[in-house]
């Protein structure tokens, strides 16, 4: 085991010229920079000096690392010394909730439009207000997209419960559902958006601004760093977990055929993925976007992918991240202890 750690230590020194230690909340960089920040965290140092219980006697101090601590520290070290995933998204961040630090960043400080990722904040604000989920709400012309003219199968006059609208806004990214939820918020649309911005500040999302509840407004902007904070908060709302990970929903209509809505993230239907929160987004100014809370190789991570081009790029990047983490985890297991 000592030989393996020595190899890791030497590798980290040789790779240090390519690494840049940074804090996840560093100062914003110029957006034109296309820079990969690979975090070499002090995992190896922690392996030699683990934080554990100390049994102290007058002349004897014993430090004992548990097998689980050794496994976690070894896995952290291996993550830092493996090749980074080659992602196509312009902005990316993989945040490890187990160690509370990024495993990979790419332009994570850049401020960019976030499209329908916005709807996660809309949902949290609606749920915070504790409005009755069974209250019936009718879609009206005010809920239509007058900015970009996007299509919706939710016609004016359609009446659904607030809970069903919330599910459609999160799962199918229905803009009219999100607009109707904000319109019927106490104080109306303006009050809902104001509360969204206030909650963003409460969560520490300093570079985030909202101008509408759908994400159709390209002035809705954030950073990958800020979106990690939003996803971390959203995961504690059970309806958000349930609705964002549902594969489909059927709306029953009295005088028409039922309408089936599907999840905009195809990964929720993939049995190999363990997803806790998911939200996609797209407008031309933002490109394809995806945020997820997932567990990969028993490690809970938050994945943020912004400004991906091509319908499959964000999904491809997510799968590349999964493969990278599984491969890195496999290396740590093969290395063993002792």
Residue, then its C-alpha position, 0 to 999 in steps of 0.5 A: x500500500x505504501x508503494x502505491x501511495x508513493x506512486x500517487x504522490x510522485x504522479x501528483x507532483x509531475x502533474x502539478x504543472x497542469x493543475x490549478x488549485x482553486x476554490x469553487x467560489x473563485x472570482x469570475x474568469x473572462x468568458x472567452x477563456x476555455x479552461x479546464x480546472x482539475x482539482x488536486x485536493x489534499x487527499x494523499x496528505x489526508x491519507x497519511x494524516x486521517x481525521x479520526x478518534x485519538x486514544x491518548x495515554x500519558x506517553x502514547x498517542x495512537x491514530x487509527x484510520x477505519x477501513x472506510x476512511x482509508x477506502x474514501x481517501x484512496x478513492x479521492x487520490x485516484x480521482x485526482x490522478x486519472x485523466x479528466x473526462x473529455x466533455x463537449x459542454x462549454x461549461x461543466x462542473x462535477x461536485x462531490x457531495x461526499x467530500x464537499x469539493x469539485x472533482x472537475x470544472x470547466x468554465x464553472x465561474x462563467x455567467x451564462x443563460x440557464x433556460x429551463x433550469x430556472x424551473x427548479x427555482x420556480x418549483x422551490x418558491x411555489x412549494x415554499x409558499x405551501x399553496x394547496x396542490x389540489x387547487x384547480x388552475x386554468x391555463x389562459x392566454x397570459x401563460x402563452x409564450x409571447x417572447x419566443x412563440x414556442x409550442x405547447x400542447x397545453x391549450x388555453x382553457x385547460x384546467x389542472x391541479x397545481x400539483x399536476x402543473x408542477x409535475x409538468x413544469x419539472x418533468x416535461x419542462x412545460x412553459x405554460x405550466x410554469x407560467x401559470x404557477x407563477x401567475x397564481x402565486x400570492x402577489x402574481x408573477x412579479x412577486x413570484x420572480x422577486x421571491x425567486x431572486x430573494x431565495x437565490x441570494x439566501x442560497x448564496x447564488x451571487x451570480x444568479x438573476x431571474x426575470x421570468x419563471x420559465x427560463x425563456x428569458x435569456x436574462x435568466x443567468x447563473x454559473x455552474x457554481x451557483x447551480x450546484x447550490x440550487x440543486x443541493x437545495x432542491x434535492x430536499x423537496x420530495x415533490x421535486x425528486x418525484x416529479x423530475x425523475x418520473x419518466x412520463x405523465x398522462x393528462x386525462x381530458x374530459x372531451x379529448x384524448x389523453x395527452x402523454x408527456x415525457x421526461x425531457x431527460x432520457x437518462x431517468x429511464x436508464x436503469x443504470x443511472x441512480x438520479x435524485x434530481x434532474x432538469x434540462x433546459x434549452x433556448x438558442x442563447x443557452x444551448x442544451x443544459x442539464x443539471x442532475x443529482x446522481x449517485x455514481x459508484x456509491x458517490x453522490x455527485x451534482x452534475x452541471x452541464x451548460x451550453x451543449x450543442x447538439x441534442x445528444x451532447x449533454x446526455x453524452x457528456x453525462x454518460x462520459x462523466x459516469x464512465x469516468x467515475x466508474x473507471x476511477x472507482x474501479x482503479x481504487x478498488x483494484x489498488x486495495x489496502x495494505 
